[in-house]
């Protein structure tokens, strides 16, 4: 079973990459599939997506990952998670690692 957060992340990723326009997005999704990377929620892995985008775009992949992080954070907020809970401002952390922090289970006290 796919977690709600992973489903939201997969959808946010697909939506961000689709902003390239339909022909470019189709080509990008095809390239990712050739690398055995899926953007479908059931098989989604943000680390694999990050790795695939870096193979395709080099360091420019961080721009896409930054957009994916911001979109994911916005959608989590819309789902009722407060901004305080999901704010990660450290600029020395990659967008993929920021996303992983959002996905990490919260410690309870």
One Martini backbone bead per residue (centre of mass of N, CA, C, O) as a GRO file, in nm:
protein
  109
    1UNK     BB    1   0.097   0.036   0.021
    2UNK     BB    2   0.050   0.372  -0.030
    3UNK     BB    3   0.135   0.655   0.083
    4UNK     BB    4   0.023   0.969   0.096
    5UNK     BB    5   0.297   1.110   0.060
    6UNK     BB    6   0.389   0.949  -0.194
    7UNK     BB    7   0.152   1.030  -0.370
    8UNK     BB    8   0.202   1.334  -0.357
    9UNK     BB    9   0.493   1.326  -0.466
   10UNK     BB   10   0.436   1.193  -0.739
   11UNK     BB   11   0.239   1.410  -0.838
   12UNK     BB   12   0.427   1.654  -0.810
   13UNK     BB   13   0.642   1.549  -1.001
   14UNK     BB   14   0.469   1.521  -1.252
   15UNK     BB   15   0.376   1.819  -1.260
   16UNK     BB   16   0.652   1.953  -1.284
   17UNK     BB   17   0.748   1.798  -1.545
   18UNK     BB   18   0.494   1.895  -1.720
   19UNK     BB   19   0.582   2.203  -1.742
   20UNK     BB   20   0.753   2.152  -2.012
   21UNK     BB   21   0.556   1.998  -2.167
   22UNK     BB   22   0.438   1.738  -2.335
   23UNK     BB   23   0.678   1.648  -2.516
   24UNK     BB   24   0.901   1.670  -2.297
   25UNK     BB   25   0.767   1.491  -2.082
   26UNK     BB   26   0.749   1.233  -2.247
   27UNK     BB   27   1.055   1.209  -2.293
   28UNK     BB   28   1.133   1.203  -1.993
   29UNK     BB   29   0.966   0.954  -1.908
   30UNK     BB   30   1.108   0.767  -2.104
   31UNK     BB   31   1.394   0.801  -1.991
   32UNK     BB   32   1.322   0.699  -1.709
   33UNK     BB   33   1.227   0.418  -1.797
   34UNK     BB   34   1.506   0.333  -1.913
   35UNK     BB   35   1.610   0.365  -1.598
   36UNK     BB   36   1.385   0.236  -1.415
   37UNK     BB   37   1.177   0.489  -1.368
   38UNK     BB   38   0.906   0.586  -1.166
   39UNK     BB   39   0.599   0.808  -1.125
   40UNK     BB   40   0.443   0.602  -0.981
   41UNK     BB   41   0.330   0.550  -0.668
   42UNK     BB   42   0.392   0.233  -0.644
   43UNK     BB   43   0.719   0.300  -0.756
   44UNK     BB   44   0.816   0.539  -0.600
   45UNK     BB   45   1.149   0.717  -0.600
   46UNK     BB   46   1.323   0.998  -0.527
   47UNK     BB   47   1.614   0.898  -0.565
   48UNK     BB   48   1.578   0.789  -0.852
   49UNK     BB   49   1.486   1.054  -0.975
   50UNK     BB   50   1.734   1.218  -0.906
   51UNK     BB   51   1.935   1.036  -1.056
   52UNK     BB   52   1.800   1.057  -1.335
   53UNK     BB   53   1.812   1.366  -1.367
   54UNK     BB   54   2.125   1.375  -1.345
   55UNK     BB   55   2.178   1.204  -1.601
   56UNK     BB   56   2.024   1.406  -1.793
   57UNK     BB   57   2.102   1.720  -1.650
   58UNK     BB   58   2.268   1.720  -1.417
   59UNK     BB   59   2.290   1.991  -1.210
   60UNK     BB   60   2.001   2.094  -1.314
   61UNK     BB   61   1.824   1.898  -1.142
   62UNK     BB   62   1.797   2.084  -0.888
   63UNK     BB   63   1.571   2.257  -1.005
   64UNK     BB   64   1.357   2.038  -1.011
   65UNK     BB   65   1.382   1.950  -0.714
   66UNK     BB   66   1.302   2.223  -0.597
   67UNK     BB   67   1.017   2.222  -0.719
   68UNK     BB   68   0.926   1.960  -0.589
   69UNK     BB   69   0.960   2.047  -0.298
   70UNK     BB   70   0.766   2.292  -0.303
   71UNK     BB   71   0.516   2.134  -0.399
   72UNK     BB   72   0.508   1.930  -0.169
   73UNK     BB   73   0.490   2.130   0.064
   74UNK     BB   74   0.224   2.258  -0.028
   75UNK     BB   75   0.052   1.995  -0.026
   76UNK     BB   76   0.091   1.931   0.270
   77UNK     BB   77  -0.036   2.189   0.374
   78UNK     BB   78  -0.317   2.131   0.239
   79UNK     BB   79  -0.337   1.859   0.434
   80UNK     BB   80  -0.256   1.999   0.739
   81UNK     BB   81   0.036   2.081   0.743
   82UNK     BB   82   0.230   2.282   0.890
   83UNK     BB   83   0.483   2.497   0.824
   84UNK     BB   84   0.657   2.430   1.076
   85UNK     BB   85   0.682   2.118   1.006
   86UNK     BB   86   0.807   2.185   0.684
   87UNK     BB   87   1.057   2.360   0.745
   88UNK     BB   88   1.347   2.385   0.515
   89UNK     BB   89   1.631   2.616   0.499
   90UNK     BB   90   1.875   2.464   0.426
   91UNK     BB   91   2.110   2.530   0.166
   92UNK     BB   92   2.307   2.260   0.203
   93UNK     BB   93   2.058   2.101   0.108
   94UNK     BB   94   1.917   1.899  -0.081
   95UNK     BB   95   1.614   1.848  -0.212
   96UNK     BB   96   1.603   1.543  -0.160
   97UNK     BB   97   1.667   1.568   0.148
   98UNK     BB   98   1.425   1.741   0.218
   99UNK     BB   99   1.217   1.533   0.135
  100UNK     BB  100   1.308   1.311   0.330
  101UNK     BB  101   1.240   1.478   0.582
  102UNK     BB  102   0.934   1.491   0.523
  103UNK     BB  103   0.907   1.164   0.527
  104UNK     BB  104   0.985   1.146   0.801
  105UNK     BB  105   0.926   1.048   1.094
  106UNK     BB  106   0.784   1.168   1.372
  107UNK     BB  107   0.859   1.257   1.676
  108UNK     BB  108   0.751   1.169   1.993
  109UNK     BB  109   0.673   1.315   2.337
   0.00000   0.00000   0.00000
